[in-house]
Amino acid sequence: MPLFHTCGPNEAMVVSGCCLPKPLLVPGGRVFVWPGVQMIQRISLNTMTLQIQSDHVYTQLGVAISVTGIAQVKIQGQNEEMLQAACQQFLGKTENEIRKIAQETLEGHQRAIMGNMTVEEIYKDRKKFSKAVFEVASSDLVNMGISVVSYTLKDIRDEERYLKALGMSRTAQVKKDARIGEAEARRDATIREAQAEEQRMASRYANDIEIAQAQRDFELKKAAYDQEVQTKKAQSDLAYELQAAKTKQKIKEEETQIHVIERSQQIQIQEQEIARKERELDSGIRKPAEAEKYRLERLAEANKHRIVLEARAEAESIQMKGEAEAYAIEAKAKAEAEQMVKKADAWKEYQDAAKVDMILEILPRLAAEVAAPMSQVKKLTMVSVGKGEVGVSKLTGEVLQVMQDLPRAVENMTGVNISSKHISNPRRI
């Protein structure tokens, strides 16, 4: 005998026996069972469909009818209390036995609800009847662990043809209402036909009036529209002329713009031609001129350098010549100085006679210098005031007067009176 037992979700296992204070309920799963000391039992959780048949049951007003209802019931396995109650009530019973118990319970409640309602209520309001049976049966079956899934009323019938008479009465009433309704409909149709004819004629007249008014409105609006059309046409013509003038002006502006563009292009072409000629000038004239300028600058610079070098050489030559002349002058000056020293030594011996000799030696040269300006004159005009000599004698006298005044000037400068001194040098006599 296996130790583990399993079951599907539509079945519950109940384990009881040793080591269990109360039965172990396992709805859909597995359980370990000790063989010999524990016992396992199963109970079905499948939904059961019950047909509840209640024949010849008297309703509230004493009318006997038969009712057939369909109920769906099952043992609730999700609720442990209800499952435990179902195990207490149905464990060990077959599914048919459980079905019979539930069916009898539902049939009793169905009969009770039928006795508290009239045939009309049951017939007309089946939903109310079904709800009442469902609520009462559910509250009773839940104590046995069974839940009512659904309940519906399937059929209502009777042997006394009450429902048929009720239907016939209703049918007659419906037929009467139908005949009355038909007559009223014919009457209403005649009245409505007359009203419709009246309304048709009124509508026709009103339509004619409206047509006339519409015609009038049409004529008025047509005249207004014609006026508006003529106005619009005149405006359109004016606008056309204005637009034509604007178009011509725009064309002229475009032509002017084209001339401007052409002139701009010509200017650009001229500028490009000028640039080309400038490039030709640069390449044909300016570049050679610049090259010639550069060559001349280099030649001028070389010439300048040559001149500077020549000037430096000439300056050095002049400097050397000057130094040589200075050296010669210095040597000559030294010689003259030595000569003057010797003369001074000699003059110390001769004293005044030497001075007179020196002065007499200079006098001829002095007279020559005094007469030199006159020798350079090409024409000499002499003016006489009527006194003294005239002519050449006057000029000679002037020269001699200068010579006569010379000893006094010498005496004033040197203190030597050359007139009173004896001439000691025979060469000077």
Protein Blocks (a to p, Z undefined) as FASTA:
>chain_A
ZZbdcddfkbccddedehiabacddehiaddddehjaccddddfbdcddddddehiacfk
opacdddddddddddfkbmklmmmmmmmmgoiafklmmmmmmmmmmmmmmmmmmmpcfkl
mmmmmmlmmmmmmmmmmmmmmmnopacfbdcdfbdcdfklmmmmmmmmmmmmmmmmmmmm
mmmmmmmmmmmmmmmmmmmmmmmmmmmmmmmmmmmmmmmmmmmmmmmmmmmmmmmmmmmm
mmmmmmmmmmmmmmmmmmmmmmmmmmmmmmmmmmmmmmmmmmmmmmmmmmmmmmmmmmmm
mmmmmmmmmmmmmmmmmmmmmmmmmmmmmmmmmmmmmmmmmmmmmmmmnmmmmmmmmmmm
mmmmmmmmmmmmmmmpmbdcdddehiajehjllmmmmmmmmmmmmmmmmmmmnopafklp
ccfbfklZZ
